[in-house]
Amino acid sequence: MQKKNFKNCIEKSLAARLEPKSCIHKFRLYVNNLNDKLAYCMDRWLSAAVDKNVKELEVHVNVKRNQYLLPDVILMSEAITSLKLSGCVSLFCFTAVKLCNLRELSMKKSLVTEAMIQKVEHGCPLIEDLRLVHCRGPVCLRISELVKLRRVELHECDTLSSVEIEASNLETFWYHGQNNQPCKFNMTGCQNLKQLTLNAGEMTDEMFQNCISKFPLLEKLFLKECNSLDKITIISGKLKSLALNQCMMLQEANINTPSLFSLEYSGHKMSFPSMNISGLREAKFHFNPSSKDSYISELQKFFGNFDQFKDFKLIMHSKQVWNLPSYIQQLKFFTTI
């Protein structure tokens, strides 16, 4: 009886709020339980939002079993610009898709198939932002028809082993792979990429060099826990920000980036045998070294790349006390944390 009263309360509240409005900006629906009766109610609530030309729609279904299938009316909306789905939400298995004004699509902890991605390409031509987080299903992600695409994020999709993207307007790509799950990248059509973030434990030196060579305009590069990297070379006249964090097997990083402004590094070994970073103005180091002396020696070599330290900012994170050379301590913006 209580559940019925709760549903009736929602029905009355929605009717009172939606009836006087010609359109609504955002509608969010969170559900922690699912059965046929509740699914029927959800269909009505979501359809009511679509009838009011909702712009941003979020549906979160946090259950271990059952699947909620979005009503067809959502997949034909001309008003929706942002669609975020999370949990056991099933998206257009057999239904045609025509979200002609959709700009952003995010799916989390959902089943995603290659057929779904194809329907997105054909029915959502204006998508600019695509994110898949902890999704199941796709082995190969192929995208070639989303000409407006500017951002793609792929986080821990456990079956994903291949990414093929051809999108000339893509500016940001973020990949966070599953442990011990290798993934191949083919992004030859993304020559305008400006920001690349990779957390790929199985990515080899060859895979990295082949990937980065496709992005001549890259300005920001972030590598984290890429534990199969050993010796890498980064050559770029455009790169402004570089982060190498916890790539535990990395032995050498040769860097030729004269426009680099910011460098961040964390790990057990600091080794930059070849560097051209004359424009650098900010460096952040996170140390947990087994030998402080070796790190001080590496720091001295590092600062040997500069003729002067005007407006230079050095941030060091360490649990140990350091006795640094006086010329490093005298940096104008020197900070020890």
Secondary structure, 3 states (H helix, E strand, C coil): CHHHHHHHHHHHHHHHHHCCCCCCCEEEEEECCCCHHHHHHHHHHHHHHHHCCCCEEEEEECCCCCCEECCHHHHCCCCCCEEEEEECEECCCCCCCCCCCCCEEEEECCECCHHHHHHHHHHCCCCCEEEEECCECCCEEEECCCCCCCEEEEECCCCCCEEEECCCCCCEEEEECCCCCCCEEECCCCCCCCEEEEECCCCCHHHHHHHHCCCCCCCEEEEECCCCCCEEEEECCCCCEEEEECCCCCCEEEEECCCCCEEEEEECCCCCCCEECCCCCEEEEEECCCCHHHHHHHHHHHHCCCCCCCCCEEEEECCCCCCCCHHHHCCCCCEEC
